[in-house]
Amino acid sequence: MSLGGYIRDTKGELKHVSWPTKRQSIVFTAIVVAVSIIVAAYLGLFDFIFSLILENIIL
């Protein structure tokens, strides 16, 4: 397959893709950011707790 054929086929396939609307993109981005913050806080809390426990064991 030539490069031109590959690019032509790729463009054809991209026309079949169901792209999200602007609103969907904003909502999905907000969900990803919110979940990332929640997971970071969760991991940070456990890191803090375990560091306190280890500090008390070592000292």
CHARMM-style PDB file with segment names, atoms N, HN, CA, C and O in Angstrom:
ATOM      1  N   MET     1       0.853  -1.177   0.000  1.00  0.00      PROA
ATOM      2  CA  MET     1       0.000   0.000   0.000  1.00  0.00      PROA
ATOM      3  C   MET     1       0.895   1.236   0.000  1.00  0.00      PROA
ATOM      4  O   MET     1       1.875   1.308   0.742  1.00  0.00      PROA
ATOM      5  N   SER     2       0.548   2.194  -0.832  1.00  0.00      PROA
ATOM      6  HN  SER     2      -0.248   2.135  -1.434  1.00  0.00      PROA
ATOM      7  CA  SER     2       1.332   3.419  -0.916  1.00  0.00      PROA
ATOM      8  C   SER     2       0.928   4.385   0.196  1.00  0.00      PROA
ATOM      9  O   SER     2      -0.115   4.234   0.832  1.00  0.00      PROA
ATOM     10  N   LEU     3       1.776   5.369   0.408  1.00  0.00      PROA
ATOM     11  HN  LEU     3       2.623   5.492  -0.109  1.00  0.00      PROA
ATOM     12  CA  LEU     3       1.506   6.363   1.444  1.00  0.00      PROA
ATOM     13  C   LEU     3       0.230   7.142   1.122  1.00  0.00      PROA
ATOM     14  O   LEU     3      -0.566   7.431   2.016  1.00  0.00      PROA
ATOM     15  N   GLY     4       0.038   7.480  -0.150  1.00  0.00      PROA
ATOM     16  HN  GLY     4       0.684   7.246  -0.876  1.00  0.00      PROA
ATOM     17  CA  GLY     4      -1.167   8.212  -0.555  1.00  0.00      PROA
ATOM     18  C   GLY     4      -2.433   7.413  -0.282  1.00  0.00      PROA
ATOM     19  O   GLY     4      -3.433   7.960   0.183  1.00  0.00      PROA
ATOM     20  N   GLY     5      -2.384   6.107  -0.574  1.00  0.00      PROA
ATOM     21  HN  GLY     5      -1.572   5.662  -0.952  1.00  0.00      PROA
ATOM     22  CA  GLY     5      -3.541   5.248  -0.310  1.00  0.00      PROA
ATOM     23  C   GLY     5      -3.830   5.140   1.170  1.00  0.00      PROA
ATOM     24  O   GLY     5      -4.987   5.133   1.591  1.00  0.00      PROA
ATOM     25  N   TYR     6      -2.766   5.056   1.959  1.00  0.00      PROA
ATOM     26  HN  TYR     6      -1.827   5.062   1.617  1.00  0.00      PROA
ATOM     27  CA  TYR     6      -2.927   4.971   3.414  1.00  0.00      PROA
ATOM     28  C   TYR     6      -3.600   6.233   3.946  1.00  0.00      PROA
ATOM     29  O   TYR     6      -4.528   6.157   4.752  1.00  0.00      PROA
ATOM     30  N   ILE     7      -3.130   7.390   3.493  1.00  0.00      PROA
ATOM     31  HN  ILE     7      -2.376   7.452   2.839  1.00  0.00      PROA
ATOM     32  CA  ILE     7      -3.700   8.660   3.961  1.00  0.00      PROA
ATOM     33  C   ILE     7      -5.155   8.781   3.511  1.00  0.00      PROA
ATOM     34  O   ILE     7      -6.000   9.235   4.281  1.00  0.00      PROA
ATOM     35  N   ARG     8      -5.454   8.386   2.289  1.00  0.00      PROA
ATOM     36  HN  ARG     8      -4.767   8.017   1.663  1.00  0.00      PROA
ATOM     37  CA  ARG     8      -6.824   8.439   1.766  1.00  0.00      PROA
ATOM     38  C   ARG     8      -7.751   7.531   2.584  1.00  0.00      PROA
ATOM     39  O   ARG     8      -8.866   7.920   2.931  1.00  0.00      PROA
ATOM     40  N   ASP     9      -7.277   6.323   2.886  1.00  0.00      PROA
ATOM     41  HN  ASP     9      -6.371   6.007   2.605  1.00  0.00      PROA
ATOM     42  CA  ASP     9      -8.079   5.395   3.699  1.00  0.00      PROA
ATOM     43  C   ASP     9      -8.285   5.924   5.115  1.00  0.00      PROA
ATOM     44  O   ASP     9      -9.361   5.778   5.695  1.00  0.00      PROA
ATOM     45  N   THR    10      -7.246   6.536   5.658  1.00  0.00      PROA
ATOM     46  HN  THR    10      -6.372   6.655   5.187  1.00  0.00      PROA
ATOM     47  CA  THR    10      -7.339   7.091   7.010  1.00  0.00      PROA
ATOM     48  C   THR    10      -8.372   8.214   7.058  1.00  0.00      PROA
ATOM     49  O   THR    10      -9.185   8.276   7.980  1.00  0.00      PROA
ATOM     50  N   LYS    11      -8.339   9.097   6.066  1.00  0.00      PROA
ATOM     51  HN  LYS    11      -7.678   9.046   5.317  1.00  0.00      PROA
ATOM     52  CA  LYS    11      -9.331  10.179   6.011  1.00  0.00      PROA
ATOM     53  C   LYS    11     -10.744   9.614   5.905  1.00  0.00      PROA
ATOM     54  O   LYS    11     -11.670  10.134   6.528  1.00  0.00      PROA
ATOM     55  N   GLY    12     -10.911   8.559   5.125  1.00  0.00      PROA
ATOM     56  HN  GLY    12     -10.159   8.136   4.620  1.00  0.00      PROA
ATOM     57  CA  GLY    12     -12.222   7.929   4.991  1.00  0.00      PROA
ATOM     58  C   GLY    12     -12.711   7.345   6.303  1.00  0.00      PROA
ATOM     59  O   GLY    12     -13.891   7.456   6.635  1.00  0.00      PROA
ATOM     60  N   GLU    13     -11.808   6.724   7.049  1.00  0.00      PROA
ATOM     61  HN  GLU    13     -10.850   6.634   6.779  1.00  0.00      PROA
ATOM     62  CA  GLU    13     -12.184   6.142   8.345  1.00  0.00      PROA
ATOM     63  C   GLU    13     -12.538   7.228   9.354  1.00  0.00      PROA
ATOM     64  O   GLU    13     -13.442   7.049  10.170  1.00  0.00      PROA
ATOM     65  N   LEU    14     -11.828   8.351   9.303  1.00  0.00      PROA
ATOM     66  HN  LEU    14     -11.093   8.497   8.641  1.00  0.00      PROA
ATOM     67  CA  LEU    14     -12.099   9.437  10.251  1.00  0.00      PROA
ATOM     68  C   LEU    14     -13.485  10.043  10.042  1.00  0.00      PROA
ATOM     69  O   LEU    14     -14.046  10.627  10.969  1.00  0.00      PROA
ATOM     70  N   LYS    15     -14.042   9.911   8.840  1.00  0.00      PROA
ATOM     71  HN  LYS    15     -13.586   9.436   8.087  1.00  0.00      PROA
ATOM     72  CA  LYS    15     -15.399  10.412   8.593  1.00  0.00      PROA
ATOM     73  C   LYS    15     -16.443   9.546   9.292  1.00  0.00      PROA
ATOM     74  O   LYS    15     -17.560  10.004   9.532  1.00  0.00      PROA
ATOM     75  N   HSD    16     -16.097   8.307   9.620  1.00  0.00      PROA
ATOM     76  HN  HSD    16     -15.190   7.936   9.424  1.00  0.00      PROA
ATOM     77  CA  HSD    16     -17.031   7.398  10.283  1.00  0.00      PROA
ATOM     78  C   HSD    16     -16.985   7.511  11.810  1.00  0.00      PROA
ATOM     79  O   HSD    16     -17.814   6.927  12.508  1.00  0.00      PROA
ATOM     80  N   VAL    17     -16.019   8.258  12.315  1.00  0.00      PROA
ATOM     81  HN  VAL    17     -15.346   8.733  11.748  1.00  0.00      PROA
ATOM     82  CA  VAL    17     -15.858   8.393  13.765  1.00  0.00      PROA
ATOM     83  C   VAL    17     -16.964   9.281  14.316  1.00  0.00      PROA
ATOM     84  O   VAL    17     -17.304  10.303  13.720  1.00  0.00      PROA
ATOM     85  N   SER    18     -17.521   8.891  15.448  1.00  0.00      PROA
ATOM     86  HN  SER    18     -17.244   8.061  15.932  1.00  0.00      PROA
ATOM     87  CA  SER    18     -18.538   9.693  16.120  1.00  0.00      PROA
ATOM     88  C   SER    18     -17.829  10.612  17.121  1.00  0.00      PROA
ATOM     89  O   SER    18     -17.517  10.201  18.239  1.00  0.00      PROA
ATOM     90  N   TRP    19     -17.582  11.849  16.709  1.00  0.00      PROA
ATOM     91  HN  TRP    19     -17.836  12.183  15.801  1.00  0.00      PROA
ATOM     92  CA  TRP    19     -16.848  12.784  17.550  1.00  0.00      PROA
ATOM     93  C   TRP    19     -17.769  13.361  18.623  1.00  0.00      PROA
ATOM     94  O   TRP    19     -18.952  13.582  18.362  1.00  0.00      PROA
ATOM     95  N   PRO    20     -17.242  13.610  19.834  1.00  0.00      PROA
ATOM     96  CA  PRO    20     -18.079  14.198  20.892  1.00  0.00      PROA
ATOM     97  C   PRO    20     -18.377  15.666  20.589  1.00  0.00      PROA
ATOM     98  O   PRO    20     -17.626  16.341  19.886  1.00  0.00      PROA
ATOM     99  N   THR    21     -19.485  16.134  21.136  1.00  0.00      PROA
ATOM    100  HN  THR    21     -20.096  15.585  21.707  1.00  0.00      PROA
ATOM    101  CA  THR    21     -19.828  17.547  20.988  1.00  0.00      PROA
ATOM    102  C   THR    21     -18.945  18.370  21.929  1.00  0.00      PROA
ATOM    103  O   THR    21     -18.238  17.826  22.777  1.00  0.00      PROA
ATOM    104  N   LYS    22     -19.004  19.683  21.759  1.00  0.00      PROA
ATOM    105  HN  LYS    22     -19.579  20.125  21.070  1.00  0.00      PROA
ATOM    106  CA  LYS    22     -18.215  20.564  22.625  1.00  0.00      PROA
ATOM    107  C   LYS    22     -18.642  20.385  24.084  1.00  0.00      PROA
ATOM    108  O   LYS    22     -17.804  20.340  24.984  1.00  0.00      PROA
ATOM    109  N   ARG    23     -19.934  20.286  24.302  1.00  0.00      PROA
ATOM    110  HN  ARG    23     -20.615  20.323  23.571  1.00  0.00      PROA
ATOM    111  CA  ARG    23     -20.461  20.113  25.671  1.00  0.00      PROA
ATOM    112  C   ARG    23     -19.975  18.798  26.275  1.00  0.00      PROA
ATOM    113  O   ARG    23     -19.557  18.767  27.432  1.00  0.00      PROA
ATOM    114  N   GLN    24     -20.027  17.712  25.501  1.00  0.00      PROA
ATOM    115  HN  GLN    24     -20.367  17.738  24.561  1.00  0.00      PROA
ATOM    116  CA  GLN    24     -19.557  16.414  25.992  1.00  0.00      PROA
ATOM    117  C   GLN    24     -18.071  16.479  26.341  1.00  0.00      PROA
ATOM    118  O   GLN    24     -17.645  15.928  27.356  1.00  0.00      PROA
ATOM    119  N   SER    25     -17.286  17.148  25.503  1.00  0.00      PROA
ATOM    120  HN  SER    25     -17.633  17.596  24.678  1.00  0.00      PROA
ATOM    121  CA  SER    25     -15.849  17.266  25.764  1.00  0.00      PROA
ATOM    122  C   SER    25     -15.586  18.000  27.072  1.00  0.00      PROA
ATOM    123  O   SER    25     -14.713  17.610  27.848  1.00  0.00      PROA
ATOM    124  N   ILE    26     -16.346  19.064  27.312  1.00  0.00      PROA
ATOM    125  HN  ILE    26     -17.055  19.381  26.682  1.00  0.00      PROA
ATOM    126  CA  ILE    26     -16.181  19.835  28.546  1.00  0.00      PROA
ATOM    127  C   ILE    26     -16.566  18.989  29.757  1.00  0.00      PROA
ATOM    128  O   ILE    26     -15.853  18.980  30.761  1.00  0.00      PROA
ATOM    129  N   VAL    27     -17.687  18.280  29.668  1.00  0.00      PROA
ATOM    130  HN  VAL    27     -18.267  18.287  28.853  1.00  0.00      PROA
ATOM    131  CA  VAL    27     -18.153  17.446  30.783  1.00  0.00      PROA
ATOM    132  C   VAL    27     -17.160  16.319  31.062  1.00  0.00      PROA
ATOM    133  O   VAL    27     -16.811  16.072  32.217  1.00  0.00      PROA
ATOM    134  N   PHE    28     -16.706  15.640  30.019  1.00  0.00      PROA
ATOM    135  HN  PHE    28     -16.989  15.840  29.081  1.00  0.00      PROA
ATOM    136  CA  PHE    28     -15.761  14.533  30.212  1.00  0.00      PROA
ATOM    137  C   PHE    28     -14.435  15.034  30.781  1.00  0.00      PROA
ATOM    138  O   PHE    28     -13.824  14.362  31.613  1.00  0.00      PROA
ATOM    139  N   THR    29     -13.986  16.212  30.336  1.00  0.00      PROA
ATOM    140  HN  THR    29     -14.482  16.757  29.661  1.00  0.00      PROA
ATOM    141  CA  THR    29     -12.751  16.784  30.873  1.00  0.00      PROA
ATOM    142  C   THR    29     -12.917  17.113  32.350  1.00  0.00      PROA
ATOM    143  O   THR    29     -12.016  16.853  33.147  1.00  0.00      PROA
ATOM    144  N   ALA    30     -14.057  17.680  32.722  1.00  0.00      PROA
ATOM    145  HN  ALA    30     -14.789  17.891  32.075  1.00  0.00      PROA
ATOM    146  CA  ALA    30     -14.319  18.004  34.129  1.00  0.00      PROA
ATOM    147  C   ALA    30     -14.349  16.738  34.975  1.00  0.00      PROA
ATOM    148  O   ALA    30     -13.845  16.734  36.098  1.00  0.00      PROA
ATOM    149  N   ILE    31     -14.930  15.668  34.452  1.00  0.00      PROA
ATOM    150  HN  ILE    31     -15.339  15.671  33.540  1.00  0.00      PROA
ATOM    151  CA  ILE    31     -14.969  14.398  35.189  1.00  0.00      PROA
ATOM    152  C   ILE    31     -13.561  13.866  35.400  1.00  0.00      PROA
ATOM    153  O   ILE    31     -13.222  13.426  36.499  1.00  0.00      PROA
ATOM    154  N   VAL    32     -12.736  13.902  34.355  1.00  0.00      PROA
ATOM    155  HN  VAL    32     -13.011  14.260  33.463  1.00  0.00      PROA
ATOM    156  CA  VAL    32     -11.361  13.403  34.471  1.00  0.00      PROA
ATOM    157  C   VAL    32     -10.576  14.224  35.488  1.00  0.00      PROA
ATOM    158  O   VAL    32      -9.839  13.661  36.297  1.00  0.00      PROA
ATOM    159  N   VAL    33     -10.723  15.544  35.457  1.00  0.00      PROA
ATOM    160  HN  VAL    33     -11.322  16.002  34.800  1.00  0.00      PROA
ATOM    161  CA  VAL    33     -10.015  16.400  36.413  1.00  0.00      PROA
ATOM    162  C   VAL    33     -10.494  16.120  37.834  1.00  0.00      PROA
ATOM    163  O   VAL    33      -9.675  16.011  38.746  1.00  0.00      PROA
ATOM    164  N   ALA    34     -11.801  16.000  38.037  1.00  0.00      PROA
ATOM    165  HN  ALA    34     -12.466  16.088  37.296  1.00  0.00      PROA
ATOM    166  CA  ALA    34     -12.346  15.739  39.372  1.00  0.00      PROA
ATOM    167  C   ALA    34     -11.873  14.396  39.914  1.00  0.00      PROA
ATOM    168  O   ALA    34     -11.461  14.306  41.070  1.00  0.00      PROA
ATOM    169  N   VAL    35     -11.928  13.361  39.097  1.00  0.00      PROA
ATOM    170  HN  VAL    35     -12.263  13.434  38.158  1.00  0.00      PROA
ATOM    171  CA  VAL    35     -11.482  12.034  39.542  1.00  0.00      PROA
ATOM    172  C   VAL    35      -9.986  12.053  39.840  1.00  0.00      PROA
ATOM    173  O   VAL    35      -9.540  11.424  40.799  1.00  0.00      PROA
ATOM    174  N   SER    36      -9.211  12.764  39.030  1.00  0.00      PROA
ATOM    175  HN  SER    36      -9.573  13.275  38.250  1.00  0.00      PROA
ATOM    176  CA  SER    36      -7.769  12.859  39.271  1.00  0.00      PROA
ATOM    177  C   SER    36      -7.477  13.535  40.606  1.00  0.00      PROA
ATOM    178  O   SER    36      -6.594  13.098  41.344  1.00  0.00      PROA
ATOM    179  N   ILE    37      -8.212  14.591  40.918  1.00  0.00      PROA
ATOM    180  HN  ILE    37      -8.930  14.945  40.319  1.00  0.00      PROA
ATOM    181  CA  ILE    37      -8.021  15.290  42.195  1.00  0.00      PROA
ATOM    182  C   ILE    37      -8.412  14.387  43.361  1.00  0.00      PROA
ATOM    183  O   ILE    37      -7.713  14.344  44.373  1.00  0.00      PROA
ATOM    184  N   ILE    38      -9.513  13.674  43.227  1.00  0.00      PROA
ATOM    185  HN  ILE    38     -10.082  13.709  42.405  1.00  0.00      PROA
ATOM    186  CA  ILE    38      -9.958  12.767  44.296  1.00  0.00      PROA
ATOM    187  C   ILE    38      -8.935  11.663  44.534  1.00  0.00      PROA
ATOM    188  O   ILE    38      -8.604  11.364  45.681  1.00  0.00      PROA
ATOM    189  N   VAL    39      -8.436  11.061  43.473  1.00  0.00      PROA
ATOM    190  HN  VAL    39      -8.705  11.304  42.541  1.00  0.00      PROA
ATOM    191  CA  VAL    39      -7.442   9.988  43.611  1.00  0.00      PROA
ATOM    192  C   VAL    39      -6.149  10.536  44.211  1.00  0.00      PROA
ATOM    193  O   VAL    39      -5.534   9.881  45.052  1.00  0.00      PROA
ATOM    194  N   ALA    40      -5.731  11.728  43.787  1.00  0.00      PROA
ATOM    195  HN  ALA    40      -6.231  12.260  43.104  1.00  0.00      PROA
ATOM    196  CA  ALA    40      -4.521  12.330  44.339  1.00  0.00      PROA
ATOM    197  C   ALA    40      -4.682  12.604  45.834  1.00  0.00      PROA
ATOM    198  O   ALA    40      -3.755  12.362  46.607  1.00  0.00      PROA
ATOM    199  N   ALA    41      -5.845  13.105  46.247  1.00  0.00      PROA
ATOM    200  HN  ALA    41      -6.598  13.301  45.618  1.00  0.00      PROA
ATOM    201  CA  ALA    41      -6.092  13.361  47.667  1.00  0.00      PROA
ATOM    202  C   ALA    41      -6.109  12.058  48.456  1.00  0.00      PROA
ATOM    203  O   ALA    41      -5.559  11.990  49.555  1.00  0.00      PROA
ATOM    204  N   TYR    42      -6.731  11.031  47.907  1.00  0.00      PROA
ATOM    205  HN  TYR    42      -7.178  11.086  47.014  1.00  0.00      PROA
ATOM    206  CA  TYR    42      -6.796   9.712  48.548  1.00  0.00      PROA
ATOM    207  C   TYR    42      -5.394   9.144  48.749  1.00  0.00      PROA
ATOM    208  O   TYR    42      -5.054   8.690  49.842  1.00  0.00      PROA
ATOM    209  N   LEU    43      -4.591   9.169  47.706  1.00  0.00      PROA
ATOM    210  HN  LEU    43      -4.867   9.537  46.818  1.00  0.00      PROA
ATOM    211  CA  LEU    43      -3.224   8.646  47.814  1.00  0.00      PROA
ATOM    212  C   LEU    43      -2.367   9.510  48.737  1.00  0.00      PROA
ATOM    213  O   LEU    43      -1.542   8.993  49.491  1.00  0.00      PROA
ATOM    214  N   GLY    44      -2.565  10.824  48.674  1.00  0.00      PROA
ATOM    215  HN  GLY    44      -3.235  11.244  48.062  1.00  0.00      PROA
ATOM    216  CA  GLY    44      -1.822  11.719  49.554  1.00  0.00      PROA
ATOM    217  C   GLY    44      -2.153  11.483  51.014  1.00  0.00      PROA
ATOM    218  O   GLY    44      -1.269  11.537  51.869  1.00  0.00      PROA
ATOM    219  N   LEU    45      -3.421  11.221  51.308  1.00  0.00      PROA
ATOM    220  HN  LEU    45      -4.139  11.177  50.613  1.00  0.00      PROA
ATOM    221  CA  LEU    45      -3.841  10.938  52.680  1.00  0.00      PROA
ATOM    222  C   LEU    45      -3.178   9.667  53.198  1.00  0.00      PROA
ATOM    223  O   LEU    45      -2.637   9.648  54.304  1.00  0.00      PROA
ATOM    224  N   PHE    46      -3.221   8.603  52.395  1.00  0.00      PROA
ATOM    225  HN  PHE    46      -3.660   8.618  51.497  1.00  0.00      PROA
ATOM    226  CA  PHE    46      -2.596   7.353  52.826  1.00  0.00      PROA
ATOM    227  C   PHE    46      -1.084   7.491  52.946  1.00  0.00      PROA
ATOM    228  O   PHE    46      -0.480   6.897  53.840  1.00  0.00      PROA
ATOM    229  N   ASP    47      -0.470   8.259  52.066  1.00  0.00      PROA
ATOM    230  HN  ASP    47      -0.961   8.742  51.340  1.00  0.00      PROA
ATOM    231  CA  ASP    47       0.967   8.497  52.167  1.00  0.00      PROA
ATOM    232  C   ASP    47       1.288   9.214  53.474  1.00  0.00      PROA
ATOM    233  O   ASP    47       2.250   8.865  54.158  1.00  0.00      PROA
ATOM    234  N   PHE    48       0.484  10.213  53.820  1.00  0.00      PROA
ATOM    235  HN  PHE    48      -0.298  10.497  53.265  1.00  0.00      PROA
ATOM    236  CA  PHE    48       0.693  10.953  55.061  1.00  0.00      PROA
ATOM    237  C   PHE    48       0.520  10.049  56.277  1.00  0.00      PROA
ATOM    238  O   PHE    48       1.331  10.085  57.202  1.00  0.00      PROA
ATOM    239  N   ILE    49      -0.536   9.239  56.275  1.00  0.00      PROA
ATOM    240  HN  ILE    49      -1.195   9.209  55.523  1.00  0.00      PROA
ATOM    241  CA  ILE    49      -0.792   8.331  57.400  1.00  0.00      PROA
ATOM    242  C   ILE    49       0.342   7.326  57.556  1.00  0.00      PROA
ATOM    243  O   ILE    49       0.832   7.113  58.665  1.00  0.00      PROA
ATOM    244  N   PHE    50       0.762   6.706  56.455  1.00  0.00      PROA
ATOM    245  HN  PHE    50       0.363   6.879  55.554  1.00  0.00      PROA
ATOM    246  CA  PHE    50       1.837   5.717  56.537  1.00  0.00      PROA
ATOM    247  C   PHE    50       3.165   6.352  56.934  1.00  0.00      PROA
ATOM    248  O   PHE    50       3.963   5.727  57.633  1.00  0.00      PROA
ATOM    249  N   SER    51       3.411   7.583  56.498  1.00  0.00      PROA
ATOM    250  HN  SER    51       2.764   8.091  55.930  1.00  0.00      PROA
ATOM    251  CA  SER    51       4.654   8.239  56.904  1.00  0.00      PROA
ATOM    252  C   SER    51       4.639   8.539  58.400  1.00  0.00      PROA
ATOM    253  O   SER    51       5.674   8.436  59.058  1.00  0.00      PROA
ATOM    254  N   LEU    52       3.472   8.912  58.951  1.00  0.00      PROA
ATOM    255  HN  LEU    52       2.631   8.996  58.417  1.00  0.00      PROA
ATOM    256  CA  LEU    52       3.374   9.127  60.399  1.00  0.00      PROA
ATOM    257  C   LEU    52       3.601   7.820  61.158  1.00  0.00      PROA
ATOM    258  O   LEU    52       4.301   7.799  62.170  1.00  0.00      PROA
ATOM    259  N   ILE    53       3.017   6.746  60.674  1.00  0.00      PROA
ATOM    260  HN  ILE    53       2.448   6.762  59.852  1.00  0.00      PROA
ATOM    261  CA  ILE    53       3.189   5.440  61.318  1.00  0.00      PROA
ATOM    262  C   ILE    53       4.653   5.027  61.291  1.00  0.00      PROA
ATOM    263  O   ILE    53       5.199   4.603  62.309  1.00  0.00      PROA
ATOM    264  N   LEU    54       5.286   5.148  60.139  1.00  0.00      PROA
ATOM    265  HN  LEU    54       4.842   5.492  59.311  1.00  0.00      PROA
ATOM    266  CA  LEU    54       6.696   4.755  60.032  1.00  0.00      PROA
ATOM    267  C   LEU    54       7.595   5.652  60.875  1.00  0.00      PROA
ATOM    268  O   LEU    54       8.569   5.179  61.461  1.00  0.00      PROA
ATOM    269  N   GLU    55       7.277   6.941  60.940  1.00  0.00      PROA
ATOM    270  HN  GLU    55       6.487   7.325  60.464  1.00  0.00      PROA
ATOM    271  CA  GLU    55       8.056   7.846  61.780  1.00  0.00      PROA
ATOM    272  C   GLU    55       7.989   7.421  63.239  1.00  0.00      PROA
ATOM    273  O   GLU    55       9.003   7.444  63.936  1.00  0.00      PROA
ATOM    274  N   ASN    56       6.811   7.036  63.707  1.00  0.00      PROA
ATOM    275  HN  ASN    56       5.987   7.017  63.141  1.00  0.00      PROA
ATOM    276  CA  ASN    56       6.646   6.615  65.098  1.00  0.00      PROA
ATOM    277  C   ASN    56       7.330   5.286  65.363  1.00  0.00      PROA
ATOM    278  O   ASN    56       7.828   5.063  66.467  1.00  0.00      PROA
ATOM    279  N   ILE    57       7.365   4.405  64.385  1.00  0.00      PROA
ATOM    280  HN  ILE    57       6.960   4.586  63.489  1.00  0.00      PROA
ATOM    281  CA  ILE    57       8.040   3.117  64.566  1.00  0.00      PROA
ATOM    282  C   ILE    57       9.551   3.317  64.615  1.00  0.00      PROA
ATOM    283  O   ILE    57      10.230   2.719  65.450  1.00  0.00      PROA
ATOM    284  N   ILE    58      10.076   4.145  63.733  1.00  0.00      PROA
ATOM    285  HN  ILE    58       9.525   4.631  63.054  1.00  0.00      PROA
ATOM    286  CA  ILE    58      11.524   4.349  63.664  1.00  0.00      PROA
ATOM    287  C   ILE    58      12.010   5.182  64.841  1.00  0.00      PROA
ATOM    288  O   ILE    58      13.067   4.893  65.403  1.00  0.00      PROA
ATOM    289  N   LEU    59      11.270   6.197  65.218  1.00  0.00      PROA
ATOM    290  HN  LEU    59      10.412   6.432  64.762  1.00  0.00      PROA
ATOM    291  CA  LEU    59      11.706   7.064  66.320  1.00  0.00      PROA
ATOM    292  C   LEU    59      11.104   6.558  67.561  1.00  0.00      PROA
ATOM    293  OT1 LEU    59      11.325   7.125  68.631  1.00  0.00      PROA
TER     294      LEU     59
END
